[in-house]
Amino acid sequence: MGKAINVGIVGTQFMGRAHSNAYLDVGYYFDLDAPPVMKAACDINKNDLDAFCKRYGWQTQETDWKKLIERDDIDLVDIVTPNFLHKPVAVEAARKGKHIICEKPMAMDAQEAREMRDAAREANVRNMLAFNYRRVPAVCLAKKLIEEGKLGTIYHFNAVYYQDWQIDPNVPYLWRHDKSKGGSGAHGDMNAHIVDLGRYLVGEISSVCCAQEVFVKERKKPDGTMGQVTADDAAYFMARFREGALGVFLASRMACGRKNFLRFEIFGSQGAINFNLERLNELEYYSLKDDPAVQGFRNLIVTEAVHPYIDMWWPPGHILGWEHTFIHEVGDLIKAIEKGTDVQADFHDGMRCQQVIDAAIKSHDGGKWVDVPEE
């Protein structure tokens, strides 16, 4: 057995729960020299922190993230805070020689993201941006098909990410409604995922043209006063990929009836694929090379041992769920820490995604196409 990797998590809400579940389970399924130890959790709200530690088994507590990072017994810092805290926590963690995993979007803007990337590089610590949908086996299979040339030249990447949790105007005002806390709304929260998938599967994006909208202008705060919503409810943009493909990225929290609907289609000169996160064990595949008599989209059930990650799980046909993507993510990160190797998606990927997000915001503000920086 190798040296234990002690984890300190900053944040205890929704994503803190998802990451905690991954730390609890990863050692049962990944062949690790030493499974991660859930050493310390941090939150400014003591009541939330107490309940979180009790439920998930975090050994100790801190209410100040700086104290958590200072601790000699913390090796990996997990950042699941509101977006405005990502940069200060990550940069300080890197300076202290801690490995880092950070939730998306990476930062408030691309400049912050660059500073985070550079700090991690300078410190030579393993760093991961938590784009967990890269680790859906069906998405990994899509990547393999593309790399093998099964789709030929890629012409189109069309993606949507729809939710409806803000459709009720009585949903209370949250930090996510405040641009100064989140950097953006649905755009950074949801488009970040599908932008990363576009980069992962098709390549770099060269230019964008975006429209955003806030549909519910005010929401009630906990104290009864009304707060102005400054973060977008929806952001739609067109894109050109560096290698010539066209893209469409649509994100909305106001899509009535859609709970967590992420779907992408990729069309090439020799075939096509279609993926829907709400059916994450399936991938639709079409090939021009098939016999015309039986040509059509095939629905592949991605649960065979030959498929990515599946060999560590269940017999064929026994499906995986959303939570398994975090176990895959944490397992890959822990193995990279053990071996001293790089891991994807890393902070450079997060920065490149943030550059696309920023360019889209600039496009909306200026009403024109905007180029994405090449670096």
C-alpha positions in Angstrom: 0.0 0.0 0.0 1.1 3.5 -0.8 0.9 6.7 1.3 -2.7 7.7 2.1 -4.0 10.7 0.1 -5.8 12.9 2.7 -8.6 15.0 1.2 -9.9 18.3 2.4 -13.1 19.5 0.8 -14.2 23.1 0.7 -18.0 23.3 0.4 -20.7 21.0 1.7 -23.8 21.4 -0.5 -25.0 19.6 -3.6 -21.6 18.9 -5.2 -20.0 18.3 -1.9 -22.4 15.3 -1.5 -21.6 14.0 -5.0 -17.9 14.2 -4.4 -18.2 12.6 -0.9 -20.0 9.6 -2.3 -17.2 9.2 -4.8 -14.5 9.2 -2.1 -16.5 6.7 -0.1 -16.9 4.2 -3.0 -13.8 4.7 -5.2 -11.6 2.2 -3.4 -14.0 -0.6 -3.9 -13.9 -0.4 -7.7 -10.6 1.2 -8.7 -7.3 -0.7 -8.1 -5.6 2.0 -5.9 -2.5 1.7 -3.9 -4.2 3.6 -1.1 -7.9 4.9 -1.3 -8.4 8.5 -0.4 -9.0 9.4 3.3 -11.8 11.9 4.0 -9.7 13.9 6.4 -11.4 17.3 6.7 -14.5 19.3 5.5 -14.9 23.0 5.5 -17.9 25.3 5.5 -18.7 28.7 7.1 -22.1 27.4 8.3 -21.3 25.2 11.3 -24.7 23.5 11.4 -24.4 22.5 7.7 -20.9 21.4 8.4 -21.8 19.2 11.4 -24.6 17.5 9.5 -22.4 16.9 6.4 -19.5 15.4 8.3 -21.8 13.1 10.3 -23.6 11.9 7.2 -20.6 11.2 5.0 -17.9 10.4 7.5 -15.5 13.4 7.2 -13.1 13.0 10.1 -12.5 16.7 11.1 -13.8 20.2 10.5 -12.7 23.7 9.6 -14.8 26.8 9.1 -11.9 28.7 7.4 -10.6 27.3 4.1 -7.2 28.9 4.7 -6.8 26.9 7.8 -7.7 23.7 6.0 -5.1 24.4 3.3 -2.4 25.2 5.9 -2.8 21.7 7.5 0.1 19.4 7.0 -2.2 16.4 6.9 -4.1 17.5 3.7 -2.8 16.3 0.3 -5.7 17.0 -2.0 -8.0 20.1 -1.9 -11.5 19.6 -3.4 -13.2 22.9 -4.3 -17.0 22.8 -4.5 -17.7 26.4 -3.4 -19.6 29.1 -5.3 -17.6 30.2 -8.3 -16.1 33.4 -6.9 -14.1 31.4 -4.4 -12.5 29.0 -6.9 -9.5 31.1 -7.7 -8.4 32.2 -4.2 -8.7 28.6 -2.8 -7.0 27.0 -5.8 -4.1 29.4 -6.0 -3.4 29.1 -2.3 -3.7 25.3 -2.4 -1.1 25.2 -5.2 1.2 27.5 -3.3 1.1 25.1 -0.4 1.9 22.1 -2.7 -1.6 20.6 -2.5 -3.1 18.6 -5.4 -6.4 20.2 -6.5 -9.8 19.2 -8.0 -12.2 22.1 -8.8 -15.8 22.2 -9.9 -16.8 24.0 -13.0 -17.0 26.6 -14.2 -13.4 27.1 -13.4 -13.4 30.7 -12.4 -15.2 34.1 -12.8 -13.4 34.8 -16.0 -10.5 33.5 -18.2 -7.9 35.7 -16.5 -8.7 34.0 -13.1 -8.6 30.6 -14.8 -5.2 31.4 -16.3 -3.8 32.4 -12.9 -5.1 29.1 -11.4 -3.6 27.1 -14.2 -0.2 28.8 -13.9 -0.1 28.4 -10.2 -0.8 24.7 -10.5 1.9 24.3 -13.2 4.5 26.3 -11.2 3.8 24.1 -8.1 3.8 20.9 -10.2 0.7 19.6 -8.5 -1.9 17.3 -10.1 -4.9 19.4 -11.0 -8.4 18.4 -12.4 -11.3 20.4 -13.6 -14.4 18.4 -12.7 -16.0 17.9 -16.1 -17.5 14.6 -15.0 -19.4 14.0 -18.3 -16.1 13.1 -20.0 -16.3 10.0 -17.9 -19.6 8.7 -19.0 -18.7 5.4 -20.7 -21.0 6.3 -23.7 -19.2 9.6 -24.2 -15.8 7.8 -24.0 -17.1 5.4 -26.7 -18.1 8.4 -28.8 -14.5 9.8 -28.5 -13.1 6.4 -29.6 -15.4 6.2 -32.6 -14.3 9.7 -33.7 -10.6 9.0 -33.1 -10.9 5.8 -35.2 -12.3 7.8 -38.1 -15.7 6.2 -38.0 -17.5 9.5 -38.5 -15.0 10.8 -41.1 -14.6 14.6 -41.3 -16.7 16.3 -38.6 -19.2 18.9 -39.9 -21.5 19.6 -37.0 -21.5 19.6 -33.2 -25.0 20.5 -31.8 -25.5 20.5 -28.1 -28.2 21.5 -25.6 -28.3 21.6 -21.9 -31.8 22.3 -20.5 -33.2 22.4 -16.9 -36.4 24.0 -15.6 -35.7 24.6 -11.9 -36.0 28.4 -12.3 -39.2 28.3 -14.3 -41.2 29.2 -11.2 -40.7 33.0 -10.5 -41.1 32.2 -6.8 -37.8 30.3 -6.7 -35.9 32.4 -4.1 -32.9 34.5 -4.9 -29.6 32.5 -4.7 -25.9 33.2 -5.3 -26.4 31.7 -8.7 -28.6 34.7 -9.6 -25.8 37.1 -8.8 -23.3 37.7 -11.6 -20.7 39.0 -9.0 -20.8 35.6 -7.3 -21.1 33.2 -10.3 -19.6 35.1 -13.2 -22.6 34.1 -15.3 -25.7 32.0 -14.9 -26.9 29.1 -17.1 -24.0 30.0 -19.5 -21.1 29.2 -17.1 -23.0 26.5 -15.2 -24.3 24.5 -18.1 -22.7 25.7 -21.3 -19.4 25.0 -19.6 -20.2 21.3 -19.7 -21.1 21.1 -23.4 -18.3 23.5 -24.4 -15.9 21.0 -22.7 -17.5 18.1 -24.5 -17.2 20.0 -27.8 -13.5 20.5 -27.2 -13.0 16.9 -26.0 -14.8 15.4 -29.0 -14.3 17.8 -31.9 -11.5 20.2 -31.0 -10.8 23.8 -30.3 -13.4 26.5 -30.9 -12.2 29.5 -32.9 -15.1 32.0 -32.8 -18.6 32.5 -31.3 -21.8 34.5 -31.6 -24.0 34.6 -28.6 -27.4 35.8 -27.2 -28.3 35.8 -23.5 -31.5 36.6 -21.6 -32.7 37.1 -18.0 -36.5 36.2 -18.1 -37.3 36.7 -14.4 -35.7 40.0 -13.5 -36.2 39.9 -9.7 -36.5 37.2 -7.1 -37.3 37.3 -3.4 -34.4 37.1 -1.0 -34.5 35.3 2.4 -35.1 38.6 4.2 -38.2 39.3 2.1 -36.7 42.0 -0.1 -36.4 41.6 -3.9 -33.0 41.0 -5.5 -32.2 41.9 -9.1 -31.2 38.9 -11.1 -28.0 39.7 -13.0 -26.9 36.2 -14.2 -28.5 34.9 -17.4 -31.4 32.4 -17.4 -30.4 31.3 -20.9 -27.5 31.6 -23.2 -27.5 30.4 -26.8 -24.5 30.6 -29.1 -23.2 29.5 -32.5 -19.6 28.5 -32.9 -16.9 27.8 -35.5 -14.4 25.0 -34.7 -10.8 25.5 -35.6 -10.9 22.4 -37.9 -13.9 23.7 -39.8 -17.0 22.2 -38.1 -19.9 24.4 -37.1 -21.4 24.2 -33.6 -24.5 25.3 -31.7 -24.6 25.5 -27.8 -27.9 26.1 -26.1 -28.3 26.3 -22.3 -31.4 27.3 -20.3 -32.7 26.9 -16.8 -36.2 27.9 -18.1 -36.8 24.9 -20.3 -40.2 23.7 -18.9 -40.2 19.9 -18.5 -36.5 19.3 -18.8 -34.8 18.3 -15.6 -31.2 17.6 -16.5 -31.4 17.2 -20.3 -27.9 17.3 -21.9 -27.9 16.1 -25.5 -25.4 16.3 -28.3 -25.3 15.3 -31.9 -22.2 15.0 -34.1 -22.5 14.7 -37.8 -19.6 13.7 -40.0 -18.9 12.8 -43.6 -19.1 9.1 -42.9 -21.4 8.8 -39.9 -23.1 10.4 -36.9 -23.6 9.9 -33.1 -26.3 11.1 -30.7 -26.1 11.1 -26.9 -28.6 12.0 -24.3 -27.5 12.3 -20.6 -31.0 11.2 -19.4 -30.2 7.9 -21.1 -26.5 7.9 -20.3 -26.0 4.2 -20.9 -26.9 4.5 -24.5 -25.2 5.9 -27.7 -26.9 6.2 -31.1 -24.5 5.5 -34.0 -25.0 5.8 -37.7 -22.6 4.6 -40.4 -22.7 5.3 -44.1 -20.7 2.1 -44.6 -23.6 -0.1 -43.4 -25.6 -2.0 -46.0 -28.3 0.4 -47.3 -30.9 -2.3 -46.7 -30.3 -2.0 -42.9 -28.8 1.5 -42.7 -30.0 3.6 -39.8 -29.1 4.8 -36.3 -28.1 1.9 -34.0 -28.8 2.2 -30.3 -25.8 0.9 -28.5 -26.1 -0.2 -24.9 -22.7 0.8 -23.5 -22.5 -1.7 -20.6 -20.1 -4.3 -22.1 -16.7 -5.0 -20.4 -15.0 -3.8 -23.6 -16.4 -0.3 -23.0 -14.5 2.3 -21.0 -14.8 1.9 -17.2 -17.4 -0.9 -17.4 -15.0 -3.8 -16.6 -14.9 -2.6 -12.9 -18.6 -2.6 -12.6 -21.5 -5.0 -13.3 -22.4 -7.7 -15.9 -23.6 -6.5 -19.3 -26.9 -4.6 -19.3 -26.6 -3.6 -15.6 -26.7 0.1 -16.1 -24.7 2.9 -14.4 -25.9 6.2 -13.1 -24.9 9.9 -12.8 -23.0 9.3 -9.5 -20.7 6.8 -11.2 -19.1 9.6 -13.3 -17.7 11.1 -10.1 -16.3 7.8 -9.0 -14.5 7.5 -12.4 -13.3 11.1 -12.0 -11.9 10.6 -8.5 -10.4 7.3 -9.4 -8.5 8.8 -12.3 -7.3 11.6 -10.2 -6.1 9.4 -7.3 -4.2 7.2 -9.8 -2.6 10.2 -11.3 -1.5 11.5 -7.9 -0.1 8.0 -7.1 1.9 7.8 -10.4 2.7 11.5 -10.8 1.1 11.7 -14.2 -1.2 14.3 -15.7 -4.9 13.9 -15.7 -7.7 15.2 -18.0 -9.6 17.5 -17.9 -7.0 19.6 -16.2 -6.8 23.3 -15.4 -5.6 24.1 -18.9 -8.8 22.5 -20.3 -10.7 24.6 -17.7 -9.0 27.8 -18.9 -9.7 27.0 -22.5 -13.4 26.4 -21.8 -13.5 29.7 -19.8 -12.1 31.5 -22.8 -14.9 30.3 -24.9 -17.5 31.3 -22.2 -15.9 34.8 -21.9 -15.9 35.2 -25.7 -19.6 34.4 -25.9 -20.4 36.9 -23.2 -18.3 39.5 -25.1 -20.2 38.6 -28.2 -23.6 39.1 -26.5 -22.5 42.5 -25.1 -21.2 43.6 -28.5 -23.7 42.0 -30.8 -21.2 40.4 -33.1 -18.9 37.4 -33.6 -15.9 37.3 -31.3 -12.7 35.3 -31.8 -11.6 32.9 -29.0 -7.9 33.4 -28.0 -5.6 30.8 -29.4 -3.9 30.4 -26.0 
